[in-house]
Amino acid sequence: MSLKSIAKTDLTVGMYIELNLSWFDHPFASSRFLIRDTETLNAVQRLKTLGDSLQWDPEKSQLERASLPVPEARPQPALTPAQVEQRQTEQEVLRAARSSVNAAERKVLEFGHRLRQLMPNLTSGAALAFDAAADIAQEVSRDLASNPDAVMQLINVNTGDHGYFERHAINVTALSVMLARAAQLPEDQIVEVGLGAFLHDIGVARLPGHVVHKKSPLSLPEERLYQEHVALGTRIAGEGLPGNALDVIAYHHAHWDGTGQPAGLSGEQIPTSAQVVAIANRYDNLCNPRSGSQGMAPTDAIKQIFRKERQRFNPRLIDLFIRCLGIYPPGTMVGLSDDRTAVVVASNPEAPLKPTVVVYDPMIERNQASPLCLDASGQPSITHSYAMCDLPDAVGAYLALSSRMHYYLAASVDQEVINAGQVLKQQLRAETHALERREVVE
């Protein structure tokens, strides 16, 4: 691509331009796009943040568009009854997905609250507390793991409404049960895997707070102390948990290649229940680090595990895990080949690289957006993924299905997006009317 400078006043319809501005400084869905009509041209030229010049790409431009007559401002053509019905169906699917995610989020908040109340009795090894934990773990398995798309959305948009320990326990439980089911483990073992996953870090509660809550990397002595949570957790659980759950607590940091803890344990020597939870635990730690540092985008977390850490885990279980999540798990923020930004709302097992997405478009209200299946003919492809914090608040809030988010309040940003779109529409209409009046006078 060979970019050239051009004065803003010299722009014409048909030029492919690059604004070189932050998302925060312009109303368009991308900073690189083709000027398709005079409305877009006028909107670009009105941008005060742009300065007097910008870059354009002659190779991507379609200057023959400049010779076309100025399009008249007219309402969009009426949709056929079939098109109306299809759009309503698509929007209903998206509304159902949002409802499902928000229902799951309410469940997560409830589970987190119950776990916090239970912690003092759990760390003392009380039998009744373990029974209560088993009930919560089964509810997580029933209410969350059965809806993997919602679980992925919640894992990938951390709300910050409760502590890391509670959220991590719930995430790992849901992921572990999902993987255990995919591995076709016996149902009684799946129940125990869920309980072990729920309590896998219980020993952390016995560690000094300055180590547990430290926001920077642990020193070597602190790391060694942190590793003691496995032994502490095993002692707390004692005889109060079934065998598979105890195995998870004791061996969830054991590695397939023998490099983990306890030292020397490798391959099939590691209990299957612990092998399952180890994968779920690592994935959630990559997406939502304990230290509070920036987590990886879901796709990057999968690549990290599959390409750089594959030797640590049972290869069959890794393959199953990636098959469950998809290459682009629901909740992944992605960039498309047409320079738009979107969120994955459903994976596509038949075509993993072409999931269903919702595209950010400030000209369309969030609740009117429709899912777009990238598997359909002529649709763009995914070129890269984003972490949530890489996106402006308005874009992230528009795309996220969850109504509760860590970085901003979705409701207020939703209104911001709607207002921005309405203002832009009004500006374009005013510009068009002014142009029409000028033409009449002339």
N, C-alpha and C positions, 0 to 999 in steps of 0.2 A: 504494500500500500504506500503510495507516494502522495503525501498531503501537501497542499499549497495554501498559502495565506490569502485571504480575501477580505476586503472591507465589508462590514455588515450591510452597508447600503447597496453593495453590488451583488448581493445574493439574488438568485432567481429560482423559480420552480424547477425541480429536476436535479438540483445539486444535493449530493450526499455530504453532510457536514459532520464535524466533530466539535461539540461545544467546549470541551475541556473545562467543564464546570462540575462541581459537586452536585449530587442528586438534590441537595438541599437548595440549590440556587436556580433551578429551572423546573417547569411543570410537566416536562415530557417523560415518557416511560423509559427512555434511554438517552444517553448523551450523544449517541451516534445514530443518525437516521437520514432518510431521504426526504427532502422537502417535496411533498406530493401535490400541494395546492397553495393558493394565495393565503388562505387562513393560517396555515402553518408558517408560511414565509413571514407574514405580518407578526405572528406571535414571537418568532425568533428575533426579528428586528426590534421588537419592543423590549427585549430583555436588557435591563439596565446593568445587570451583573456581568453581561457578556463583554462589555467594552466596545471598541470600534471595529475590531477585526476578529477573525476566527479561522479555522482550518476547514478545507474541503477536499474531497477525494475525487478527482476527475474520472478514475477508473470505475468507481461505483456509481457515478452520477448518470442520470438519464435526462440529458439536456433537451431532448426532443419534447419533453413535457412542457418546456417553457413556451413552445409554440401553440400549445393547446389553448382553447378558449377558457377564460376564467370561469370556474364552476359556479353555478348559481346556488345561493343558499336555499335549500329546499328540505323539507322533512324527509327522513329515511323512508324508502319504499315500504309499504305495508307487507307484513309477513303473511304467508299463506297459513291457513289453519294448521297444516301439518308442521310447519316451522314453528309456529307459536307453541304447539303442543310439545315439540321436541325441546324447545328452550325452557319451557316450564318444567319438563321432566329433569333436564340437566340442573336447573337451579334448585329443584327439590332434592336432588341427590346431594348437592353441596350443602344445602341447609341441614339435611339429615346428618351429614358428616360433621358439621359444626356442632350440632346438637349432641352427637355421640361423644365428641371430644370433650365438650363442656360437662357432660354428665360424668365422664370418666375423671375429669379434673376435680369435680366435687367429691367423688369417691376418694381420690388421692388425698385431698385435704382432710377428709374424715379419717382415713387410715393413719395419716401422719399424726393427727391429734390424739388418736387412741394409742398409738405407739409411744408418744411422748409421755402420756399418763402412765403407761405400763412400765417404762424403763426402770424406775427405782426397784420395783419388785423383780424384774427380769434379772438385773445385775446381781441380785441377792440369791438367785437360783430358786425362787419360789415355784413350786409345782403348779399352783393355780395360774401364775403368770405365764408359764409355758403353755398351758391349755388355752389361755386367752390369745397368746401369740399364734397358736395353731389355728384358731378361729379366724383371725385377721388374715393370715397367710392363705387360707382356703378361700376367703372372700376375694382377696386380690387375684387368686388364680381363676375364680369363677367370673368376676366382674370385669377384670382388666385383660388378662391373658387371652380371653376369648375374643377380644377386639384388638388385634395387633395394629391396625392402622391408627386407632386412637392412642394406643400405648406409644407408638413411634412419635406421634405428634407431641405428646406430653414429655417424652424424654428429650426431644430436640428443642423444646421451648421451655426452659426451666423457669418456673414462676417466682421462685424465691420466697414463697409464702411460709415455708418452714425449713428447718435445718437440713443440712446436707445428709446427716445420718438417716433421717426418716425417708427423705426422697430417694436416696440411694437404695435403701432397703426395699422400697416398693418397686422401683425400676428394675432392680436385679431379680426380684421375685417374679415379676410379670415376664421378663425376658427368659428367665430360666425355665419357667413352666412352658412357655411357648416352644422353646427348643426341646425340652424333654418330651413334649407331645409329638413334635416332628420326628424325634428319634424313636418313637413308638415304645417308650419305656412303659412298664406295667403301671396301672393307675395308682396302686398303693405307693409305688416308688415315686411317682410324680408328686403326690401329696407331700411326701417327706422331702423331696427336692425343694418344693415351694417353702416349706417350713425352714429348712436349712438355709435357703437363700435369704429369707426374711431376717434370719438371725446371724448371718455369716460374719458380720462385723460387731457382734455384741461385745466382744472384748475391748473394742475401742472405748467403750464407756468407762473403763477402768483406767485409762491412760490419762496423764496430766493434760489439762485443758490447753496449755500453751503449745503442746505438740499437736493435739488434735485440730485446733483451730488456726494454726499458723498459716498465713497467706503466702508465704514465700517457700521455696524448696527447703526441705528438712536437711539439717546437717547430718553427717555420718552417724554420730551418736544418737541423734533424734530418730533417724531412720531405723537404727537397730532397736531402739525402744519401741517404735511404732510396730515393728514386726512381731513384738511380743503379744499383740492383740489376738493372734491365733491361739497361742497357749492359754491366754487369759480366758478367751471365749470357750475353749474346750473345758477348762476347769469350771466355769460358770454353768455350762450345760450339764456337766457331770453325767448322771444317769437319767436326767430328766427328759431327754429327747430320744426318738427312735434312731436306729443305726445310720440310715442314709442322711438324716439331718446332721448328726454328729460328724459324719464323714465330710460334709460340706464345710462345716466350721473349721475342722482340723486341717483340711487339705485343699482349700480353694485357692491357695497360692502355690500349689505344686505345679510344675511345668512338665509337659509331655517329654521334653528333651532332658529333663533332670536338673535344670538350672534354677528351679524355684525352691520353695520351702515347704516341707522339711527337705533338707539337702539329700540328694541321692535317689529320691522317689521319682520314678519316671514311667512313661507309657501306661500299660494296663495295670501297673501296680497302683496307680491312682484310682480310687473309686469312681465309678461312672458318674455318680451324683455330683462329685466335686469337679469332674471334668466339665460337666454342663455349666455349673455355676461360674467356673473360672472364666469362661468365654463371655457370659453375660456381664460379669463383674468388670472385666477389662473394657468391654464396649462402653458401658456407662461411665467408667472412669475417664475414658478418652473424650466422651461428649460433655461430661460434667465433672471436671477435675475437683478433687477434694480441696486443693489449695485455693480454689476460687479463681484461678487463672482462666484465660480464655480457652474454652473447649473447642474440639474439632467439629467441623461439619460432619454429619452422619456418613456421607460418602467417603470422606477422608479417614474417618475412624475405621471403616470397613477396609479401606486400602491399607491402612497401617497394620491391622491385624493380619490381613491375607498376604501381604507382600513382605512385611518386615518382621512379623512375629509369628508366622504360621507354625514354626517349629515348636512353639510353646504349647500348642493345643492339639487335641485329637483331630486329625485331618478330616475324618468323616463328619464329626460334629461341626467343624468350621464350615464345611461345604453346606451342611444343613442350615446352619445359622444364616449364612449369606443368602441362601435360597428363601428362607423365611422373610428376611428383611428386604430383599431385592438390592440391586446395585444402588438405586436411589430410594432409600426408605421414605415412607410418608413423613412429611414435615421438612424434607430437605429443600432448602432455598437454592434455586438453580438459575444460571444464565443460559439463554437460548441463542441459537445461531442467528436469529434476526435481531439480536441486541436487547430483547426484552428480558424481564425478570419474572420468575414464577416460583410457585411452591408445589411440590409433589403431594398430591392428595390420595393417590392410590398406586401401588406398584403394579407391574404388568408381568406376571410369571412367564407368559408366552414371548414377550419381547422386553427383557429387563432394562434395556437402554431407552425404552419409549413408554414411560409411565403416563398416568393422567395428571395434569397440572392445572392450576389456576394462575392466570397471568395478571400481573399488576398493570392496571390501566386507570389512571386518575380521572379519565373521562367517563368511567362507568362506576356507579356506586358499588361498594363492596358487596352488599346483599343482592345485587343484580348480576354479579359475575357468574359465568358458566364454566364448568370444567372443560378442559381441552385434552383430548386423547392424542398424544404425539405419535401413536401408531397409525393414525389415519394418513391417507395419501396427501402429500404436499405440506405437511406440518414441519415446523423447525425441529432441530435436534438440540440436545443438551450439550453445552460446551464446557461448563464448569459449575462448581457449587460454591455456596457462600455459608459462612457462619452467620447466625442471626445478627450479631453485633456489627457485621460488615455492612449492613443495610441501614439506610435512614429509618427513623422511627415510623414515618408514615408508610413506607413500603413494607416494613416488617409487620406492622399492625394490620395492613390491608390483606396480607397474604396468610398470616397465621390463623389457624382454625380455632385455637384456644382463645377464650375471651380474657384470660388472666395471664399477664406476662411479666417477666422480671424487669425488663428495661423501660416499660412504659405502660400506661393504661390504654387498653385497646379502644374503649368507648370514646375517650377524648380524641384519640388519633383518628378513629373512624370518622368522626365529625370533621376533623381537620382535612382528611382526604376528600370527603364529600364537598366541603366548602371550597377547597381548592379547585375541584373539578367544575363546580357551579360558576365560580368566578371566571375560570378560563373560558367556559362556554359563553358566558355573558360578554366577555371581551371579544371573542370571535364573532358573535352575532352583531355587536356594536360596530366592529370593523367592517363587516360585510354590509351592514345597512349604510354606513358612511360612504362606502365605495359605490353602492347603488345610487345614493343621492348625488354623488359627484358626477356619475355617468349621466344621470338625467339632466343635470344643469349643463353639462358640456354638450 
